Amino acid sequence: MPTPSLELPFADIAAPLAERLRPKTLDEVIGQQHLLGPGRPLRVAFESGRLHSMILWGPPGVGKTTLARLMADAFDAQFIAMSAVLGGVKDIRDAVERAQAARAQGRRTVVFVDEVHRFNKSQQDAFLPHVESGLFTFIGATTENPSFEVNSALLSRATVHVLKGLGDADLRTLLERARALLCAPPLTEAAATRLVGYADGDARRLLNAFENLVATASGAAEIDERLLEQALGEQLRRYDKGGEQFYDTISALHKAVRGSDPDASLYWFVRMIDGGVDPRYAARRLVRMASEDIGLADPRALRLALDAAETYERLGSPEGELALAEAVVYLAVAPKSNAVYSAWNAARAFVKADRTRPVPLRLRNASTALMKSLDYGKGYRYAHDEADAFAAGESYWPDDLAPPRFYEPVERGLEIRIGERLAELRARNEAADRGE
């Protein structure tokens, strides 16, 4: 991949390193090959000359703003950038006026909105008529799932492209570009590994850290771990993401929660946070634990884990970490069951090994007259019309399949009652089969 030109105007020397290394051409972009490789969506858009509205969804520091700028440059379009955090309706009106002026001169416009999910519904709706009329091409950038954070009307008019965090090899390539630009001393392998781990897929984070590191390492023949710790201090991860200690600590937290030890669970959770792990990652692990290890023994656990994750999103660090700690303790003391997890795995294995069996006619949806004439839905027993809303003796399996049993509730928590209910329903089925 070509290296960006290191000859910069004098005025650019004071700019942050991340800005000075911003790619000037598509070939200089590091990563995102699933979008930019030969024949991939954004590469095709650049090469075909078909500019389209889009949402760029991905974590921080992966090139969303860069791609929007390059898109505008490639089509010689006016580039208007705004932040949904700081902007409002006035900024949208100004963008519309500038786009109208550019169109009068025969020039296209790209309107780029960073953190587009921060705009409310009316602000997002303000873009719709202009996107539809073709006044400008809309590019939104977001770190949040656009399915939930972007209005469906705007979402339907834009293609969503998912960007990924940069891999270690990508970050090392970027680090070498930065070292060459700053004429910095080489890094030891251990220092480079820790710095890449600290960046956690975020190019901007890597470059900002490296710029501070180089300033601290003035006069050094090489940059080692001692200089790295001196420059970054508490910011530096105490274990490398992707390294053995990182996964060992996560494993310890999961096992402590599964083992119902709230104090040990809190200890390992704090170790993760203190070590620099993204609290959002910890939140995702807690949601997984609620599903895998608690399940229907206490269905409230999953909701509480999701609420804790949402609370962290609203409050951030350090306030939001308390909500995650609350979830850790609750999950640890909750009754445990992996019955649904085991049933899920068993069902997947069964379906994978079994052949594709036809859906019985009585279970098919008769949505057209033709389907009804073919007996779709014929003989189906509507459970709500039966006693206790249960059609005793009815089968919901393919006709030629001996029904397997996947889910067996444990005798803990709510699953005690679930087990009793299942036993009752199964007994009624058996009685109906016997004609009783």
Solvent accessible surface area in square Angstrom, and as a share of the most:
residue,aa,sasa,rsa
1,M,124,0.56
2,P,77,0.48
3,T,82,0.47
4,P,6,0.04
5,S,81,0.52
6,L,72,0.36
7,E,157,0.70
8,L,39,0.19
9,P,84,0.53
10,F,187,0.78
11,A,88,0.68
12,D,53,0.27
13,I,89,0.45
14,A,100,0.78
15,A,23,0.18
16,P,80,0.51
17,L,0,0.00
18,A,24,0.19
19,E,75,0.34
20,R,33,0.12
21,L,7,0.03
22,R,53,0.19
23,P,24,0.15
24,K,124,0.53
25,T,69,0.40
26,L,23,0.12
27,D,71,0.37
28,E,18,0.08
29,V,8,0.05
30,I,16,0.08
31,G,5,0.05
32,Q,10,0.04
33,Q,89,0.39
34,H,55,0.24
35,L,10,0.05
36,L,2,0.01
37,G,4,0.04
38,P,130,0.82
39,G,63,0.60
40,R,124,0.45
41,P,66,0.42
42,L,0,0.00
43,R,47,0.17
44,V,55,0.32
45,A,6,0.04
46,F,28,0.12
47,E,125,0.56
48,S,49,0.32
49,G,36,0.35
50,R,157,0.57
51,L,29,0.14
52,H,55,0.25
53,S,17,0.11
54,M,2,0.01
55,I,0,0.00
56,L,1,0.00
57,W,72,0.25
58,G,4,0.04
59,P,55,0.34
60,P,75,0.47
61,G,7,0.06
62,V,5,0.03
63,G,23,0.22
64,K,17,0.07
65,T,30,0.17
66,T,12,0.07
67,L,3,0.02
68,A,0,0.00
69,R,94,0.34
70,L,9,0.04
71,M,2,0.01
72,A,1,0.00
73,D,101,0.52
74,A,57,0.44
75,F,23,0.10
76,D,101,0.52
77,A,5,0.04
78,Q,29,0.13
79,F,42,0.18
80,I,9,0.05
81,A,56,0.43
82,M,20,0.09
83,S,36,0.23
84,A,8,0.06
85,V,79,0.45
86,L,159,0.79
87,G,19,0.18
88,G,16,0.15
89,V,68,0.39
90,K,133,0.56
91,D,58,0.30
92,I,5,0.02
93,R,135,0.49
94,D,55,0.29
95,A,2,0.01
96,V,15,0.09
97,E,108,0.48
98,R,118,0.43
99,A,1,0.00
100,Q,90,0.40
101,A,57,0.44
102,A,9,0.07
103,R,129,0.47
104,A,92,0.71
105,Q,154,0.69
106,G,73,0.70
107,R,105,0.38
108,R,118,0.43
109,T,2,0.01
110,V,0,0.00
111,V,0,0.00
112,F,4,0.02
113,V,0,0.00
114,D,47,0.24
115,E,42,0.19
116,V,0,0.00
117,H,26,0.12
118,R,144,0.53
119,F,5,0.02
120,N,85,0.44
121,K,136,0.58
122,S,75,0.48
123,Q,29,0.13
124,Q,4,0.02
125,D,41,0.21
126,A,32,0.24
127,F,1,0.00
128,L,25,0.13
129,P,75,0.47
130,H,44,0.20
131,V,20,0.12
132,E,108,0.48
133,S,74,0.48
134,G,52,0.50
135,L,9,0.05
136,F,7,0.03
137,T,18,0.10
138,F,0,0.00
139,I,0,0.00
140,G,0,0.00
141,A,0,0.00
142,T,1,0.00
143,T,44,0.25
144,E,48,0.22
145,N,49,0.25
146,P,3,0.02
147,S,74,0.47
148,F,163,0.68
149,E,71,0.32
150,V,8,0.04
151,N,27,0.14
152,S,91,0.59
153,A,36,0.28
154,L,1,0.00
155,L,39,0.19
156,S,87,0.56
157,R,91,0.33
158,A,14,0.11
159,T,65,0.38
160,V,55,0.32
161,H,10,0.05
162,V,72,0.41
163,L,3,0.02
164,K,116,0.49
165,G,39,0.37
166,L,15,0.08
167,G,37,0.35
168,D,91,0.47
169,A,78,0.61
170,D,43,0.22
171,L,1,0.00
172,R,85,0.31
173,T,58,0.34
174,L,13,0.07
175,L,10,0.05
176,E,90,0.40
177,R,12,0.04
178,A,0,0.00
179,R,66,0.24
180,A,46,0.35
181,L,22,0.11
182,L,42,0.21
183,C,119,0.71
184,A,6,0.05
185,P,28,0.18
186,P,71,0.45
187,L,31,0.15
188,T,34,0.20
189,E,117,0.53
190,A,46,0.36
191,A,0,0.00
192,A,10,0.08
193,T,51,0.29
194,R,41,0.15
195,L,0,0.00
196,V,5,0.03
197,G,8,0.07
198,Y,10,0.04
199,A,0,0.00
200,D,45,0.23
201,G,11,0.10
202,D,23,0.12
203,A,18,0.14
204,R,118,0.43
205,R,80,0.29
206,L,0,0.00
207,L,7,0.03
208,N,65,0.33
209,A,4,0.03
210,F,0,0.00
211,E,54,0.24
212,N,83,0.42
213,L,0,0.00
214,V,28,0.16
215,A,77,0.60
216,T,54,0.32
217,A,3,0.02
218,S,97,0.63
219,G,87,0.84
220,A,33,0.26
221,A,94,0.73
222,E,85,0.38
223,I,0,0.00
224,D,44,0.23
225,E,63,0.28
226,R,154,0.56
227,L,13,0.07
228,L,0,0.00
229,E,86,0.38
230,Q,111,0.49
231,A,24,0.19
232,L,6,0.03
233,G,41,0.40
234,E,145,0.65
235,Q,104,0.46
236,L,9,0.05
237,R,4,0.01
238,R,133,0.49
239,Y,11,0.04
240,D,39,0.20
241,K,82,0.35
242,G,47,0.46
243,G,23,0.23
244,E,138,0.62
245,Q,90,0.40
246,F,3,0.01
247,Y,110,0.42
248,D,78,0.40
249,T,3,0.02
250,I,4,0.02
251,S,39,0.25
252,A,24,0.19
253,L,0,0.00
254,H,14,0.06
255,K,124,0.53
256,A,12,0.10
257,V,0,0.00
258,R,101,0.37
259,G,57,0.55
260,S,54,0.35
261,D,62,0.32
262,P,38,0.24
263,D,111,0.58
264,A,32,0.25
265,S,0,0.00
266,L,59,0.29
267,Y,115,0.44
268,W,67,0.23
269,F,7,0.03
270,V,86,0.50
271,R,82,0.30
272,M,0,0.00
273,I,36,0.18
274,D,68,0.35
275,G,1,0.01
276,G,27,0.26
277,V,6,0.04
278,D,49,0.26
279,P,17,0.10
280,R,104,0.38
281,Y,38,0.14
282,A,0,0.00
283,A,5,0.04
284,R,148,0.54
285,R,64,0.23
286,L,1,0.00
287,V,34,0.20
288,R,117,0.43
289,M,0,0.00
290,A,2,0.01
291,S,52,0.33
292,E,17,0.08
293,D,8,0.04
294,I,0,0.00
295,G,13,0.13
296,L,65,0.33
297,A,3,0.02
298,D,7,0.03
299,P,57,0.36
300,R,169,0.62
301,A,0,0.00
302,L,67,0.34
303,R,129,0.47
304,L,43,0.21
305,A,1,0.01
306,L,67,0.34
307,D,63,0.33
308,A,5,0.04
309,A,24,0.19
310,E,84,0.38
311,T,45,0.26
312,Y,12,0.04
313,E,77,0.34
314,R,188,0.69
315,L,101,0.50
316,G,21,0.20
317,S,62,0.40
318,P,96,0.61
319,E,104,0.47
320,G,0,0.00
321,E,34,0.15
322,L,135,0.67
323,A,18,0.14
324,L,0,0.00
325,A,19,0.15
326,E,106,0.48
327,A,0,0.00
328,V,0,0.00
329,V,52,0.30
330,Y,55,0.21
331,L,0,0.00
332,A,0,0.00
333,V,91,0.52
334,A,6,0.05
335,P,49,0.31
336,K,26,0.11
337,S,3,0.02
338,N,77,0.39
339,A,7,0.05
340,V,59,0.34
341,Y,74,0.28
342,S,54,0.35
343,A,10,0.08
344,W,147,0.51
345,N,61,0.31
346,A,43,0.33
347,A,27,0.21
348,R,140,0.51
349,A,63,0.49
350,F,63,0.26
351,V,107,0.61
352,K,186,0.79
353,A,95,0.73
354,D,41,0.21
355,R,141,0.51
356,T,136,0.79
357,R,51,0.19
358,P,87,0.55
359,V,83,0.48
360,P,10,0.07
361,L,79,0.39
362,R,48,0.18
363,L,53,0.27
364,R,73,0.27
365,N,117,0.60
366,A,27,0.21
367,S,74,0.48
368,T,67,0.39
369,A,85,0.66
370,L,123,0.61
371,M,63,0.28
372,K,131,0.55
373,S,82,0.53
374,L,96,0.48
375,D,57,0.30
376,Y,53,0.20
377,G,25,0.24
378,K,141,0.60
379,G,58,0.56
380,Y,103,0.39
381,R,84,0.31
382,Y,116,0.44
383,A,28,0.22
384,H,134,0.60
385,D,118,0.61
386,E,54,0.24
387,A,79,0.61
388,D,87,0.45
389,A,52,0.40
390,F,37,0.15
391,A,3,0.02
392,A,26,0.20
393,G,28,0.27
394,E,26,0.12
395,S,44,0.29
396,Y,112,0.43
397,W,80,0.28
398,P,32,0.20
399,D,108,0.56
400,D,80,0.42
401,L,25,0.12
402,A,85,0.66
403,P,87,0.55
404,P,35,0.22
405,R,142,0.52
406,F,55,0.23
407,Y,46,0.17
408,E,91,0.41
409,P,27,0.17
410,V,33,0.19
411,E,152,0.68
412,R,116,0.42
413,G,33,0.32
414,L,74,0.37
415,E,0,0.00
416,I,77,0.39
417,R,174,0.64
418,I,41,0.21
419,G,23,0.22
420,E,112,0.50
421,R,100,0.37
422,L,42,0.21
423,A,61,0.47
424,E,81,0.36
425,L,30,0.15
426,R,58,0.21
427,A,54,0.42
428,R,68,0.25
429,N,44,0.23
430,E,91,0.41
431,A,25,0.19
432,A,37,0.29
433,D,109,0.56
434,R,151,0.55
435,G,68,0.65
436,E,143,0.64
